[in-house]
Structure formats: C-alpha cells, structure tokens
Amino acid sequence: MANHFMKTTALGLIAACAFVGGAQAGGFARGEADTDILYEDGTVAGRGGWVYVMPDRGYATIDGADSSDGAYSENYGIPSFAAKFRATDNFSCAITYTQPFGAASSYGDDAQDADRAADIAAGGLTAALGGNAVISSQFDTDELGGTCAVNFDAGKGQFYVLGGVFTQSFDYTEAKDFGTLNLQDDSAFGYRFGAAYEIKEYALRAELMYRSQVDHDATGLFTFANATLAGNFGLAVGDQVSSTGTGSLPQSLEFSLQSGIAPGWLAFGSIKWTDWSVLQTLNYNITNLGDQQKNFFWRDGWTITGGVGHQITEKVSGALSLTWDRGVGTGADIFSDTWTLGAGAQIKHGPGVLRIGAAASYLTSGEQSTADGADFNATADGDWAYALSANYRISF
C-alpha cells in the first residue's frame, strides 16, 4: 500500500505540465507564477522552464471582402523560474519570476487600408493626413514575486495559508502611420494570497488562490513618422515628445483540485475567474496631440480545465487535459472562445525531474465592428494555435 501511495503522490507533480497554455486564452494572459513549488519536498528546490506559443489568428474578411492578409498574431515565449527554501517544517518561502501578460500583433495591407479608410470617413485632421493606421503593437510585463506558506496539521493532512507580494513592469509599443508610441512603467505592486488543504498519501490537494489587480501609470515618448504632422508643431520626422498613460491589468481568483482516483491514476481540474472587464480602454496623452484611447471593452473571463494523469513507470508519468476559455471580446476586437487539448510528461532524469508538454488550441470564429468600438469591421474564421513547454526541477 505504501508503494501505491508513493506513486499516487508522484502523480501530483505532473498536473502543471499537462496544460502548457492556449494561444490568446484569457485575453492577454500568459504565464503564472510557479507557487506550486511551495508544496515540493526538500529543504531547497528550484524549477526553471519555457513555454513557446504559436498562435495563427488572422482576418477572414475585412469590411465585407475576403482578406489576403496573413496572421496578425505573433509567436511568443514565456519564461518561468521559481526557487523555494523551507525554513522549518511549517514555514517556507519562494521567489518566482514570469511574464504574466503580453500581446504582439502586426497588421497586413488589407487591415491597414481599412483602418485608414475609417479614419478618412470620420473626417478631421487625421483624415486630412490620409489616416493613421495601426502597423504593429505589442506589450510585455515582467513579474518578480515572493510568496510564503505556513502549514499545520489538520486531520489526515496539512492546511496551508499562502501569501506574498510581487512587482510588475509594463512596456507598451504601438507603431502607426503618424509615429510610434512607447509607454513604460518599471514597477507597480500587487499581492496574492490563498489557502490549500493537502493529503499527500492520496495525492489530494485543493487550493484557492487570489491575485490582485495591478494599476499602471506609465510614461514614455512618441516619435513622429509623418512630416506634415510633425511640421505643424515645428518638429521633424524622428523628433520625440513626451507621453503618459494609465491602465489596469486584472485581478483573478482560481480554485484547483487534484486527487488520486485509482492505483497509478490522478484526476485534476481548475476553474479561474479573471476580471478582464477592468480593461475597457487604455488611456494616454501625447504632447501636442492630446488625449487618446485604445478600445477593448472586454468582459470577464472564465477558464475551466479538467484532466487525468497516469504513472507509466517508476520514472515516467503522463497526463492529458482539456481547457475551455470564454472569450473576453465584445466586438472592439476578436478574442473569442478557445478550446485547448494539452498533453504532458514527467521524466525523472539525472538529479531532478524534467517536464515536457504540448498543446493544440482551437480559436473559435468571431467578429469586430466599428459600432462596438473597433477600428474597422472584420471577421475571423476558426483558427489553430500550438504551444510547447519544458521545465526542470532540482530539490534537496
């Protein structure tokens, strides 16, 4: 019986590798801090990894006509690192790093032409200068945090109280016909706290974790690319003026559960709410050009995952998962529902444990409309995206 419990407990380690992330799932969500390392055995443990996501979202039609543009979504990588130190049998802390949010897009000729046409139809200075289309946009965030856990006996298992703080940076760049805007916030603070109950011999763990909203006040520069516009202010192409911006990235609450269900088998699942409705607009000001905004008008996101894991040998375990993510878009852009099938393996190799994973995501069809705040009308058919992941853990 002890051997059965040992195997079942080992399965608890593979749940994280089964789902390696769906492209464009959860709005701009990317990585999550690896606070699971707090449950690992050993006085000291470290884990580092990388997820590479290859989305393939493109427009099927633009302003009612078939589009020949390629995919506008760009590939991206998500780094992750965590290190844990157990000070006593009942107290441990971890340092974590990841990139929690991000996005990157480049738009083809059809999309740019439609964007300019909408500006011209609206009239004003923008129309007189031939429109101001978005050429590309991206933003990145970095999170560095510390989380501690206090655990104590409760029945057959251990009850955990977790809490910590983190700092999050923000770096946004958007290139348009008129010029390139950059906004940065080097450090904004947030916090997380949660509770969990674990019975290791059954590989049972239930956890509830909250991550706070983060508000960014960013500053930066706007670089002129349009000679006529720059000349109106006595400037030239390449000259820069100051810019400021404000925006919020969402709070979230996640409940996760795993349990051994038979000798060598584990079931796991989670449900996560993300307050994406906080992101209605990105508001910014450019010196001489005044107040402006980028529309999102998102609704809250829900992500539900379920899966099963199996210990194949003493050194190899595998898992499969299925995730549904409710699209957050309301018509200002195309962020539709996503279904993701993930597969993962855990291999005891060398002094530590290697986890590898892969996932295929189906992005359901959607549409955007100027009536709902979009720059131009467009539709997207169902698209596919793929992801690969690997991480390695050492403990002693």
N, C-alpha and C positions, 0 to 999 in steps of 0.2 A: 504493500500500500504506500509506503514511503516513496518508492520509486515512481509510482503513478503521480503522487502529489508533486514530486520534483519535476517531472515532465510537464505537468499542467502549469506549474508556476512558470517554467521557462517560456511557455506559450504567451504569457502576459507581456513578454518583451517584444513581440512581433506586431502587435496591433498598429503601432505607429508607422511601420514600413508598408503596411498594406495599401494605404491611401497616400499617394505621392502628390496629390494636388491636381485639380482640374483647371484647365485654362479658362480665365475670366470668370471663375466661380466666385461668388461672394463679392461682386463689384470689383474693387481694386485689391482685394485680399491676396496676399502672397504667403509669407512664412509665419509660423507661430513659434514663440519661444519654447524651447525644449525643457519645460519644467518637469516632465516625466522623469528626468534623471534623478530627481529627489527621492524616487522610490527604489532606485537601483541599490543592490547590495554593494558592500565595500565602503571603506572609510573615505576613499578618494575615487572619483570616476570622472571620465571625460569623454565627450562624444562630439565629433565634427562631421558635417555632411554637406551635400549639394543636391538641389533639385533643379532640373533643366526642363522648361516648359516650352512647347512649340505650338502655339495657337495658330489657327488658319481662318480667322474671321475676315470676310470680305463682303462687299455690297453686291447683291444680285441685280438690283435696279436702282437707278438714281433719277429722280424727277420723272418716273414712269417709264424710262428707257433702260434697256439692258446695259449693264456696265461691263467694260473691258478691263477695269482696274484689277490688280492683284489684291491679295490680302493686305489689309491695313494694319493688322495686329502684328507686333514684332516678338520674336523669341526672347526669353529672358531666363536668368538663373537666380536661384535663391540660396544663399549660404546660410549655414546654421552651425552654432557652436555652443556647447554647454559644459560646465565643469562644476562638480559637486564636492563638498567637503562635509563629512559627518563629524561634528564636534563631540557629540555624546550619542548614546543610544536613542535619545529622544529629541535631538535637535540637529538639523543640517541646513546648509545654505548652498545656493547655486548661482553662478554667474552665467548669463545667457546672452547670445547675440543672434539676430536675424534681421531680415528686411520684411517688415510686416505688411507694407502696402507698396503698390507701384503700378505703373502702366507705361506703355510705349506704343505709339502709332505713327505711321507715315501714310499719307494720302496720295492717291494717283491723280492723273489728269482729269478724269471724269468728276471726281469728288471736288477737286479744286475749282473747276469750271462752274459747277453747280453752286458752290459757296460764293463765288464772285457774282454770279447771276442774281443770287438772292440779295446780296448787298446792293447791287445796282438797282434792283427793283425797289429797294427800301428808300433810295434817294439819299441826299445829304453829301457831306464831304467824302465819305467812303465811296459812294457811287461815282463821284466826280473823278476819283483817282483810280477807278477801274475795279474796285472791290478789294477785299482784304481776306483772302482765303487762308485757312489753316494748312500748312505744308506738313508739319510734323509736331508732335507733342509728346512729352514724357515727364514722369516724376518718379522719384525714388525716396525711400525712407530707410533709415537705419535705427534699429532698437538695441540698446545695451541696458541690461537689467540685472537686478539681484532679487532673488526670491528665497525665502526661508520657510522651513516646515518644522512644526512641533508635533510630535506624535506620542500617543499614550495608549495603554491597553484599554480595550473596550470589548467585552465578551470574548469571542474566539479570535478577534483581530485587533487591528490598530486603527485609531481615529486620528486623522491629520487635520491641522489647521495651517493654511498656507497664506503667505502674504509677501508683498515686495513692491519695489518701485522700479521705474525704468525711465530712460531719456530717449526721446525720438527726434530725429532730424527730418527735414523736409527740403527737397530740392526739385523745383519745377521749371521746365523749359518749354516754351511754345514758339515755334517759328511760323510767321505769317508773312504775307506779301509786304506789309508795312515795316516789319522788323522782327527781332527776336526778343522775347521777354524771358527773364530769368528771375525767379524768386527763391530765396533760401531762408530757412530757419534752422540754425545749428543745434538748438536744444529746446525741446518742450517736454515737460514731465507728465508722467502718468503713473498709475498704480494697478496692481492686480491683487485679488485675494480669493480664497476658496476654501473648501473643505472636502475631505475624502474619507472613505472607510475601506479598509483592505483586509482580506483574509488570504494570506499568501498560499496556504496549502490548498486552497480551492481556486487559485488564480482569480479571485474575486476582488474587483475594485470598482467603486462608484465615486465619481468626482464631480463637483460643481465648481466652475472657475469663472470669475468675473474679471474683465479687463476694461479699464476706464477709457472714456473719450479723451482725445488729445486735441487741444486748440492751438493752432499755429498762427503766429504773427510774423510774416516774412518780409524781408527787404531784398532789393536787388537792383538790376539795371535793365533798361530797354535800349537795344541797339538798332538804330534806324537803317532800313534797307531800301526805302523809297526816297529818291532825291527830291521830288516835289514836296512831299510831306515834310521832310527834314528842312527844306529851304524855307517853308512857312515860318519856322522858328529860328532862322538864321543859322541852321546847322547843316551838316552834310552826311552822306551815307557813311556809316561806320561810327558816327558820333553816338554818345550814350547819355541817357538821362536816368534819374532815379525812379524806382518803382517800389510800391508796397502792396501787400496783400494779406487777406485773412481767410481762414477756412478751418474746418474741423474734420477730423477722422474719427470713426465711430467707436462707441463702447460695444461690448459684446458679452454674452453670457452663454456658457456651454456646459451641458451635462453629458458625461460619458460613463459608460458601463461596460465591464467585461467580466466574464466568468467561465471557468471550466465547465463543460457540459457532458463530457464523457472522457474515458481514458485517452489522453493524447489530443483532445479537441477543445477549442476555445471559441466562444461567441463574443462579439463586441459590437458596440454601436454608440452613436452620439447624436445629439441634437443641439444646434447652435443658433442663437438669435444674434443678429448684428444690426445695429441701429443706423443703417445706411440712409435713413430719411433725414439725418442730420446734414447730409451733403446735398443741399438744394442748389447752391451756387458757389463758385469760387469768386470772391470779390477782390478787385485790385484797382490800383490807381497808378497811372503813368504820368509823370510830369509833362505838362503841356497838353496831353491827350485826355486827361481827366479820368473820372470813374468808369470802370467797365466791369463786366462779369461774364463768367463761363457757366452755362446752364447744365444742371444734372437732373434736378427734381426727382431724385431717387426715392424709392420706398424701402422699408426694412427688408433685410434678407433672412432667409431660413435655410439651414443646411442640415440634412439628415443623412447619416451614414450607418450602414449595417454590414457585418462581415463575419467570417468564420476562419479560424486558423487551425492548422494540424501539424503536430510534431511528426516528421517523416523518419528521422533517425535521431540518435543522441546529439548530433551536431547540426542538423538541418531541420528547419521549420518553414512552413509556407502559409500564406493567407490570401484570401480573396475578399474584396469589399465592393459595395455598390453605394454611390452617393448621389443624392438629388440636391441641387441648389436652386432655390427660387430666384429667378431673375429680378434685379432691382430696378431696371429701366422702366420709365413710364411714358416714353415717347420722345424725349430730348436726345436720346442716343439708343443704341441697340445692345442691351445687356439682358438677354433672355435666359430662360431656364437652361440648366446644364445637368446632364447625366454622365457620371464617371464610373467606369469599371477599373478597379485597381487590383494589382497583384504584387505580392511582396515575398521575399525570402530572407530568413535569418540564418547565417552560417557562422558557427564557431570556428574561427580561423586565427592561428597564431596566438598572441597573448590576449586577444579580445574577440569581439563579435562584429561581423560585417552584416549590414542590412542593405539589400538592393530592392528596387521596386520599379514598376512601370504602370502607366495608366493611359487609357483612351477615353476622351471626353466627347460627348455629342452636344453641340451647342444648338439649341432649337431655333427655328426661324423667328424673325422679329422685324419690326419696322420703326422708323423715326419720322417725325413730321414737324414742319415749321410751326404748325398750330400748337404743338406741345413743347416748343422751345428749341427745336433742332435748327442747325444752320441751313439744312436743306432736306428735302424729302428723300427717303431711301428705304430699301428693304434688304433683308439678308435671308438666304435660304439656310437650312440646317448645315452646320459645318462641323468638322472634326478637329480635335486638338490632341496632342500627345505629351507625355511627361516621363522623365526618367529620374531616378533618385539613387543615392548611395550615401551611407554613413558608416562610421566605425566607432566602436566604444571600447575603452580600456578602463578597468577598475581594479583596485587592490586595497 
